[in-house]
Amino acid sequence: MSVCTSPTPTGIGPSSAPPDRRAPGRIELTSFLALSMALAALGIDLLLPVYDSIRADLGLAVGATAVTGLITTYFLGLAAGQLFYGPIADRYGRKRALHIGYAIYGVAALATAIGPNLGVLLVARFVWGLGAAGPRVVTLAIVRDTYEGERMAKAMSFIMAVFILVPVIAPSLAAGVATFVSWRWLAVGSAVAAVAAALWARRIPETLAPEHQLPLTFSRIGAAARVVVSNRQTVGYTLALTAMYGVFASYLASSELIYDQVFDQSDRFPLIFGGLAAVMGVAMFTNGKVVERIGTRRLAHGVLIGYLVAASGLVVMAVLTGGRPPLWVFLIGIAAMLVSHALLIPNFNTIAMTPMGAIAGTAASVIGATQIAVGALLGALLDRTFDGTIIPLSFGFLGYGVLAFCLVLYAERGRLFQRLVPSPTVEERAVAVADHEVV
């Protein structure tokens, strides 16, 4: 019986085999993974600016809130779908799971483009979310297969940076396109993007070696899930990531209301929102450059402590100004929060995935589903506290930040600033030999 380690694709990572000149280099692979994961964000952000066109096309009343279900159902599909792709990727390989996701994504996008009424569109959007879950899960699994330690954090930073920057570009692009053609062509464009990703994927090597394939049985999946939820590091950082995603989701949902009702800046909202998202993207790119020098854990823990200090300052400022500070003061505070999120999200993902090399697909499923489903719920709870000021959001940043800090302390057994050690764990080996000793 051999110890299971993460496979290394030819020509990408360190390997004793000669490099395959036809295989993509590290830059191409990382770019492919970034754009593949960005498909999930594209499916959301392209429709946000065209609600009025959708209402008019479907014969709905002006201002009808029913169209928001197109986003809700997509998120439900995105959360639910992630539980299925991981086991498939661990059994049949990463590329097959990717292509299944692309196919479902493309077909559902086309169904959205021709849907005759809101009911059909809601079903199509749920299935569209199921398809988007595939590239999101498999991207994390391929990153874990291919990279170790700080190099994994560096790759994750670039991927997440592209994922964050999509919301900056997509709404403006969609609004521009919708001035010339029907909103339905945006769904067609998403299907075309899925086809393009599927064609590009033909150049990507399979990162799951045949000897590391795990059987697609309930006992094996159950054993893998138990490993994920019983690993202290993975559980602690997954829940900390979920808490951070919760307050970030609330910011995304309430930002338009805040800039309109608190600061009377509705006309400048796209510029402000896009500028702050760009700041996040730059921070993630920067993270990729410094994480190898500082270390993933050390950087994440230092940023988390700084985040709590900045969030405390934001709360004090909000309270002292009655929740209506000068806009420039608020922008400085919110930029500090978003930069911290940009540095924490990829590093928390990396630390959570590090012990899960033998079951990277299943682990990515559990981590992704938890982050989106529970994080969206936490964000919705915070959304309901909006009172026309920035006070609820400020306390949300601090409260969820304190929760994340406590979870990190739990994961690290109270010892912060240790280096990230990318080595197979006892848990990995246990699940790798579960159900007929597959390695």
C-alpha positions in Angstrom: 0.0 0.0 0.0 1.4 3.3 -1.0 0.9 6.7 0.6 -1.4 8.9 -1.4 0.2 12.2 -2.5 -1.1 15.0 -4.7 -0.4 14.2 -8.4 1.6 16.7 -10.4 0.5 17.4 -14.0 3.3 17.1 -16.6 5.0 20.4 -17.4 3.3 22.4 -14.6 4.8 21.5 -11.3 7.9 19.7 -10.1 8.2 16.3 -11.7 10.9 13.7 -12.5 9.4 13.2 -16.0 10.5 15.4 -18.9 8.2 18.3 -19.6 5.6 17.9 -22.3 6.1 20.9 -24.6 2.5 20.7 -25.7 1.2 21.0 -22.1 0.2 24.5 -20.9 2.6 26.3 -18.7 1.8 27.5 -15.2 0.5 30.9 -16.4 -1.8 29.4 -18.9 -3.2 26.8 -16.5 -3.8 29.5 -13.8 -5.4 31.8 -16.4 -7.7 29.0 -17.5 -8.7 28.1 -13.9 -9.4 31.8 -13.2 -11.7 32.3 -16.2 -13.3 28.9 -15.6 -14.3 29.9 -12.0 -15.3 33.3 -13.2 -18.2 31.6 -15.2 -20.1 31.4 -11.9 -19.9 35.1 -11.4 -20.7 35.8 -15.0 -24.0 34.0 -14.7 -25.0 36.4 -11.9 -23.7 39.7 -12.9 -24.8 39.8 -16.5 -28.5 39.9 -15.6 -28.3 42.4 -12.7 -28.4 45.5 -15.0 -31.3 44.3 -17.2 -34.1 43.7 -14.6 -36.2 46.3 -16.3 -35.8 44.7 -19.7 -36.7 41.3 -18.2 -39.9 42.7 -16.6 -41.0 44.4 -19.8 -40.3 41.2 -21.9 -42.2 39.0 -19.5 -45.1 41.5 -19.0 -44.4 42.0 -15.3 -45.2 45.2 -13.4 -42.6 48.0 -13.2 -40.5 47.4 -10.1 -41.8 43.8 -9.7 -39.5 42.0 -7.2 -40.3 38.6 -8.7 -37.3 38.9 -11.1 -34.9 38.8 -8.1 -35.8 35.1 -8.0 -33.5 34.7 -11.0 -30.6 35.4 -8.7 -31.9 33.4 -5.7 -32.5 30.2 -7.7 -29.1 30.5 -9.4 -27.5 30.7 -5.9 -29.5 27.7 -4.8 -28.3 25.6 -7.7 -24.7 26.8 -7.2 -24.8 25.7 -3.6 -26.5 22.4 -4.1 -24.5 21.4 -7.2 -21.2 21.6 -5.4 -22.0 18.6 -3.4 -22.1 16.4 -6.5 -19.1 17.4 -8.6 -16.5 16.6 -5.9 -17.1 12.9 -5.7 -17.4 12.7 -9.6 -14.1 14.5 -9.9 -12.4 12.1 -7.4 -13.7 9.1 -9.3 -13.7 10.0 -13.0 -11.1 12.8 -13.1 -11.2 16.6 -13.0 -11.7 17.1 -16.7 -14.7 14.9 -17.0 -16.4 16.7 -14.1 -15.5 20.1 -15.7 -17.1 19.1 -19.0 -20.2 17.9 -17.3 -20.5 21.3 -15.6 -19.8 23.2 -18.9 -22.5 21.2 -20.7 -25.2 21.8 -18.0 -24.2 25.5 -17.8 -24.4 26.0 -21.6 -27.7 24.2 -22.0 -29.3 26.0 -19.1 -28.1 29.4 -20.4 -29.7 28.6 -23.7 -32.9 27.6 -21.9 -32.9 30.9 -20.2 -32.5 32.7 -23.5 -35.7 31.1 -24.9 -37.8 30.7 -21.7 -41.3 32.1 -22.4 -42.3 32.9 -18.8 -40.8 33.5 -15.4 -41.6 30.0 -14.1 -39.5 28.4 -16.9 -36.7 31.0 -16.4 -36.5 30.2 -12.6 -36.1 26.5 -13.3 -33.5 27.2 -16.0 -31.6 29.5 -13.7 -31.5 26.8 -11.0 -30.1 24.4 -13.5 -27.7 27.1 -14.7 -26.4 27.3 -11.1 -26.0 23.5 -11.0 -23.8 23.8 -14.0 -21.7 26.7 -12.6 -21.0 24.7 -9.5 -18.8 22.3 -11.6 -16.1 24.6 -12.7 -16.0 26.2 -9.2 -15.5 22.9 -7.4 -13.1 21.4 -9.9 -11.0 24.6 -10.0 -10.2 24.2 -6.3 -9.4 20.5 -6.8 -7.0 21.2 -9.6 -5.2 23.9 -7.7 -4.8 21.5 -4.8 -3.6 18.7 -7.1 -1.1 21.0 -8.8 0.4 23.3 -6.1 1.6 23.0 -2.5 1.8 25.5 0.3 2.5 29.1 -0.5 2.5 28.4 -4.3 -1.1 27.2 -3.9 -1.9 30.4 -2.1 -0.3 32.4 -4.9 -2.3 30.6 -7.6 -5.5 31.0 -5.5 -4.9 34.7 -5.2 -4.8 35.2 -9.0 -7.9 33.0 -9.5 -9.9 34.9 -6.9 -8.7 38.2 -8.3 -10.2 37.4 -11.7 -13.3 36.1 -9.9 -13.7 39.4 -8.0 -13.0 41.6 -11.1 -15.8 40.0 -13.2 -18.5 41.9 -11.2 -16.7 45.1 -12.2 -16.8 44.5 -15.9 -19.9 42.3 -16.5 -22.6 44.8 -15.4 -21.3 47.6 -17.6 -20.8 45.1 -20.5 -24.3 43.8 -20.1 -25.9 47.2 -19.9 -24.0 48.3 -23.1 -25.1 45.2 -25.0 -28.7 45.5 -23.8 -29.0 48.9 -25.4 -28.6 47.2 -28.9 -30.1 43.7 -28.5 -32.5 41.8 -26.3 -31.3 40.8 -22.8 -31.7 37.2 -23.9 -28.6 37.5 -26.0 -26.7 37.9 -22.7 -27.7 34.3 -21.8 -26.6 33.2 -25.3 -23.2 34.9 -24.7 -22.8 33.0 -21.4 -23.4 29.7 -23.3 -20.8 30.7 -25.8 -18.4 31.4 -22.9 -19.0 27.9 -21.6 -18.3 26.4 -25.0 -15.1 28.4 -25.3 -14.0 27.2 -21.8 -14.7 23.6 -22.8 -12.5 23.9 -25.9 -9.7 25.5 -23.9 -10.0 22.7 -21.4 -8.8 20.2 -24.1 -5.3 21.7 -23.6 -5.4 21.1 -19.8 -3.9 17.8 -18.6 -5.8 15.6 -16.2 -4.4 16.2 -12.7 -5.9 13.2 -11.0 -3.7 10.2 -11.7 -5.5 6.9 -12.4 -4.0 5.3 -9.3 -5.5 8.0 -7.1 -9.1 7.6 -8.4 -11.6 6.8 -5.6 -14.7 4.7 -6.0 -18.1 6.4 -6.5 -19.9 4.6 -3.6 -21.9 5.9 -0.7 -19.5 4.4 1.8 -16.5 6.1 0.2 -18.3 9.4 -0.2 -19.4 9.2 3.4 -15.9 8.3 4.6 -14.5 11.3 2.7 -17.2 13.7 4.0 -16.4 12.5 7.6 -12.7 13.2 7.0 -13.5 16.7 5.8 -15.8 17.5 8.8 -13.5 15.9 11.3 -10.3 17.7 10.3 -9.9 20.6 12.7 -7.9 22.8 10.3 -10.3 22.3 7.4 -13.4 22.8 9.5 -12.1 25.9 11.3 -11.0 27.7 8.3 -14.0 26.7 6.2 -16.3 28.2 8.9 -14.1 31.3 9.2 -14.2 31.7 5.4 -18.0 31.3 5.6 -18.3 34.1 8.2 -16.2 36.4 6.1 -18.3 35.5 3.0 -21.4 36.3 4.9 -20.6 39.9 5.7 -19.1 40.3 2.2 -22.4 39.0 0.6 -24.3 41.5 2.8 -22.1 44.3 1.6 -22.8 43.3 -2.0 -26.6 43.1 -1.4 -26.9 46.4 0.5 -24.3 48.5 -1.2 -26.7 50.2 -3.6 -29.1 51.1 -0.8 -26.2 52.5 1.3 -24.8 54.7 -1.4 -28.3 55.8 -2.4 -30.0 56.4 0.9 -27.1 57.2 3.2 -24.9 59.2 0.9 -27.2 60.2 -2.0 -24.8 58.8 -4.6 -27.0 56.6 -6.7 -25.7 58.2 -9.9 -22.1 57.4 -9.0 -22.8 54.0 -7.6 -21.4 52.0 -10.6 -18.2 54.1 -10.4 -17.8 53.7 -6.6 -18.7 50.0 -6.6 -16.5 49.2 -9.5 -13.6 51.2 -8.1 -13.7 49.3 -4.7 -14.0 46.0 -6.5 -10.9 46.9 -8.5 -9.1 47.7 -5.3 -10.0 44.2 -4.1 -8.6 42.7 -7.3 -5.3 44.6 -6.9 -5.0 43.4 -3.3 -5.5 39.8 -4.4 -2.8 40.1 -7.1 -0.5 41.7 -4.5 -1.2 38.7 -2.1 0.0 36.4 -4.8 3.4 38.2 -4.9 4.0 38.5 -1.1 2.5 35.2 0.2 5.6 33.2 -0.7 7.8 35.5 1.2 5.7 35.9 4.3 3.9 32.6 4.4 0.2 31.8 4.0 -0.6 31.4 7.7 1.5 34.4 8.9 0.0 36.7 6.3 -3.6 35.5 7.0 -3.3 35.8 10.7 -1.7 39.3 10.6 -4.3 40.5 8.2 -7.1 39.1 10.3 -5.9 41.0 13.4 -5.6 44.2 11.3 -9.1 43.6 10.0 -10.5 43.5 13.6 -8.7 46.8 14.4 -10.0 48.5 11.2 -13.5 47.1 11.8 -13.5 48.5 15.4 -12.5 51.9 14.0 -15.4 51.6 11.4 -17.8 50.9 14.3 -16.6 53.9 16.3 -16.8 56.2 13.3 -20.3 55.0 12.5 -21.6 55.5 16.1 -20.0 58.9 16.5 -21.6 60.2 13.2 -25.0 58.6 13.8 -24.3 56.2 10.9 -23.9 59.0 8.3 -20.2 59.9 8.1 -18.7 61.9 5.3 -18.5 59.8 2.1 -14.7 59.9 1.9 -14.3 58.7 5.4 -16.6 55.8 4.8 -14.8 54.9 1.6 -11.5 54.7 3.4 -13.0 52.4 6.0 -14.8 50.2 3.5 -11.7 49.9 1.4 -9.8 48.7 4.4 -12.4 46.0 4.9 -12.5 44.9 1.3 -8.7 44.8 1.0 -8.6 42.6 4.1 -11.2 40.3 2.5 -9.1 40.1 -0.6 -6.2 38.9 1.4 -8.1 36.5 3.6 -10.4 34.7 1.2 -7.7 33.0 -1.0 -5.4 32.2 2.0 -8.3 30.8 4.1 -9.2 28.6 1.1 -5.6 27.4 0.8 -5.2 26.5 4.4 -8.6 24.7 4.5 -7.7 22.7 1.4 -4.1 21.8 2.4 -4.8 18.6 4.4 -7.3 17.3 1.8 -5.0 16.3 -1.1 -6.3 12.7 -1.3 -9.9 13.9 -1.5 -9.5 17.3 -3.0 -12.7 17.0 -5.1 -15.0 16.0 -2.2 -13.3 18.6 0.1 -13.8 21.4 -2.5 -17.5 20.4 -2.7 -18.0 20.6 1.1 -16.1 23.8 1.5 -17.8 25.5 -1.5 -21.3 24.4 -0.5 -20.8 25.5 3.1 -19.4 28.9 2.1 -22.1 29.8 -0.3 -25.2 28.3 1.4 -24.4 29.3 5.0 -22.6 32.5 4.0 -25.6 33.6 2.0 -27.8 32.9 5.0 -25.6 34.9 7.3 -25.5 37.7 4.8 -29.3 37.7 4.5 -29.7 38.0 8.3 -27.4 41.0 8.3 -29.3 42.6 5.3 -32.5 42.7 7.4 -30.9 45.0 10.0 -30.4 47.8 7.5 -31.9 51.0 9.0 -30.8 53.7 6.6 -27.4 54.1 8.2 -24.0 52.3 8.0 -24.2 51.2 11.7 -25.6 47.6 11.1 -23.0 46.9 8.3 -20.2 48.2 10.5 -21.2 46.0 13.4 -21.5 43.1 10.9 -17.9 43.5 9.8 -16.8 43.5 13.4 -19.1 40.7 14.6 -18.4 38.3 11.8 -14.7 39.2 12.0 -14.6 38.3 15.7 -16.4 35.0 14.8 -13.8 34.2 12.1 -11.0 35.0 14.5 -12.4 32.6 17.1 -12.7 29.9 14.5 -9.1 30.4 13.4 -8.0 30.2 17.0 -9.9 26.9 17.2 -8.4 25.6 14.0 -4.9 26.5 15.2 -5.4 25.4 18.8 -4.6 28.9 19.9 -1.2 29.0 18.1 -1.0 31.7 15.4 1.6 32.6 12.9 2.9 29.1 12.3 4.1 28.1 8.8 1.9 26.2 6.4 3.2 22.6 6.2 1.9 20.8 3.0 2.2 17.2 4.0 -0.2 14.2 3.7 -2.1 13.7 6.9 -3.3 10.6 8.8 -6.8 11.5 7.8 -5.9 11.6 4.1 -4.4 8.1 4.2 -7.4 6.8 6.2 -9.9 7.9 3.5 -7.6 6.9 0.7 -7.7 3.3 1.8 -11.3 3.3 2.8 -13.7 1.1 0.7 -11.5 -1.5 -0.9 -8.1 0.1 -0.3 -8.0 2.1 -3.5 -4.4 3.2 -3.2 
